[in-house]
Amino acid sequence: MAETQRNPVLLGPSILTADFLHLGAQLADAEAAGIDFVHLDVMDGRFVPNITFGLPIIEAVRRATALPLDVHLMIVEPERYVADVIAAGADIVTVQVETCGHLHRTLQQIREAGATASVTMNPGTPLGTIEEVLPFVGQVLVMSVNPGFGGQQFIPSMLDKIRRLRAMLDERNPACRLEVDGGIKSSNVRRALDAGVDMVVAGSAIFNAEHPVVECVAEIRAAMGGPNR
């Protein structure tokens, strides 16, 4: 059997831990350092116990960069906001299986609005909850922390979940991207890649007060094996 052709590996920072007073400058630094996309976590204080930002920030980030915007809706009733989020500049929209009463319909809504449809689930949610929609998405996100806050520790058992999901995608939708988000840093990113991901989100490992963005991106790239390996 021929080996499945893998997508190039992409790296993107989550702006959740960025300095919002200097967000434009930090995004410019990250883009100059060679990131591939920008990840935005929209939280409503209902599905997760935190509130982050909404459409104005997505619009501002869209003005600041031409890179793809990967928007994760950690919100209830995401179908109410899909069209507005895409109009604000989202290229990829991820919804949580736990918040979608009609998941297939919501994913179809995302595609019809012109964005890549993506689905994710909490660490404790079984893969079987998304199995039926795998042929209809362009991306699946594995949350390697419980969603809601930045700076959390990677949950090691998610590596097995990634492996099982990679096998499911190879069978049902080989071109689909497999993304990981949560606690990713230079010390564990290689394990996530070896398990099967091809899209990496890093938050505090890129945007933090201790080190320049360019150094942080370079450190993770080196741990990944270089740019777009």
Helices and strands as residue ranges (DSSP letters): E 10-13, G 15-17, G 20-22, H 23-33, E 38-43, H 55-64, E 69-74, G 78-80, H 82-88, E 92-96, G 97-99, H 103-112, E 116-121, G 127-129, G 131-136, E 139-143, H 158-172, E 177-181, H 189-195, E 199-202, H 213-224
